[in-house]
Structure formats: structure tokens, C-alpha cells
């Protein structure tokens, strides 16, 4: 695969789901600079729905405000023609799902507690973050999922 999306070269498709496609991509610059990233592209048919596209963009803006070691960093919202995408950090390693499927290693209680603790630290950070007007972002994210958040304009 050597497709270009915006200023990124798509390297491989990582996953495909109901909302879109996730790609491994590379950003290249002068002096042989290159960085692996993940790009989440919204399905074109979903982008045609203005309210769905707005929700996608609002959630990307919220995600970009999250800066915590246990949360993947969101770098950019991009468009290329009618294609809409989010650029995120790429974390090398194996997924928790693959660890759990391995028969050769036991997933000990200590390992389970560590994973849970780190996930909860990131969740707590996101839950306690507030918007520019003091509104907790965690509650606004939950309200958006229910499509009842009345003021997406407060998210910058």
C-alpha cells in the first residue's frame, strides 16, 4: 500500500470498523526525518451526514486536549478532498487482546492490576479535565455520545 492521504503516506491497514478505517502511516520530512503514526479515517458515507461529521470533529478536538502518558496523543484533524481523518500517535507493541490469547504466558493478577491501574489513571485524567468554560469534559463526552450535548461550540 502506498497511498497518500493529506501529507501522510499510508503504509498498512490496521483495522476496519463501523465508523472507518485505521491505517499505519508515515510522516516524512527533510533530512530523512520520518515518524510512524496512526490515521483513523471516517467512512465517506458517514462524513456526508453533517451532524455525524460535527460529532467526529468535536470528539477529535476533545481528544487533542488530552495529554497523559496513558492516553494516545491526537495530533491533527485532516481533510483530503472529501476524506476526513484524525492523526494519532503510534504505539509499538502488542495489544492486550493478543497478550490474553497467548497460551505460553500467564496473565497474572499482578499484571492485571497494573494494566487496570494504568487504564484507570488515564480515564481519571480525562474525566477530571475541564473545558475552557469550566465544564467537565468527561460529562460532555458522555452527553455527546447520547447526542444531547446542547453546546458543542464550547469545545475549542
N, C-alpha and C positions, 0 to 999 in steps of 0.2 A: 504494500500500500504506500503510495507516495503522493497522496492528495494534499493540497494546500487549503487551509481554512483560515481566512484572515491572514495574519502574519506567521501562522504556525504550520509546520509540516506534520501531517497525521502519519504515525508510524504503524499503529495497530489498533484494531477494535478490541476493547477490553470487555465490554458488556453492552447488552441491548435490553431495554425495558419498555414499560408502558409510556413513559414520558420522553424517552430519547435514547441516544447512543452515547456511550462513554469511550473516548479514544485515549491512547497514549500518544503524545505529541512532543515535538521538539521545537524549541525557540532557538534560532541561531542568530549570532551577531558577529561583529568584527573580531579579528584576532582569534579565530577558531572557537569563539565562545559558543557553547550550546548548553541548554538546560532541558531536562525531561519534565514534562507537565502532563496534567490530565485535562482533557476538554470534555465537557458534558454539553452535547448539542440537543436542543429542543426539537422534537419532531415537527416538521413543517406544518402538518395539519393542525397541530396544537397551537402553533405560532399564529395561525390565521384567526384564532379566537382572541380578540383584543383583551378581554378580561383575564384570560389564562396567561397570555403573554405578560401582562402587567404583574400578575402574581409571580411569575417566573423571575422577572426583573427585580421586583421588590425583595423576594427571598434571596436573590444573589447579592443585592446591596446589603441586606442584613448579614449574610454570611461573611461578606468582606470586612465587616466591623469586628468579627470575632478573631482575636489574636491570643491564642492559648496553645501551649505545647501539645495538648491532647485533642486539638481540633485542626483539621486540614485547612490550610490557608487558601482563601479565594483571592485571586489576583485581579481579575478583569472580567467584565461583561463585554462580549464582542458580537458584531454582526458582520456578515459577508453576504451581500445581496439580501435574500430573504431568509438566510440561515442565522439563528440566534444561538449563542453558546456562552458558557462560563468556563474560565480558565482557572485551574486549581493546582495546588502543589501535588507532586507525585511522590508517594512514599514507597520506597523499595521494601520488599519483604513478602511474606506470605500472609494471607488473610486468616482471620480467626477460624473461619469455616474450614479451611484446609488443615489447620492445626487440629481441630476437633475430629476430622476424618482420619487422621493418621493413626494407624494401629500400633506403630512402633514406639510412640511416645505416650506416656500417660499424662493427661492434663490434670495435674494435682490440685488440691484445694488451695494451696498457696498461690499457684499460677492463676487460678480462677479469681481469687480475691484481688490479686494485683491488677488483672485486666479490668475487673469490675470497678475497683477503686479509681483507676486512671480514667475510665469512661465517665464515672460519676463526677470527677473533678472537672472535666470538660463541660459536662452537662450543667453543673452548678454555676460555672463561669458564665455560660450562655444564658442561663435562667436569670442571673442577677445583673446582667448588663442592661443599662437603660438607654433609651433613645435621647435625642437632643432635648426633648421637652420633659424628660424625666420618666416617661412611660417605660415600664419594664419590657425589654424586647421579647423575653420568653412568653409573656402573655399575648403580645401582639402576633408572634409567630403562630401560637395556638389558635388565636382568633382568625387569622388569615386562612389557616387550614380549614376552618369551618365556613370560610367566606363571609364572616360577619364583621371583620375589622373595618370600621367605617371611615378611617382616615389614613390611607396609605401614603398620603402626602407628607405625613410626619416622619416618614423614613427617608433619610437622605443618603 
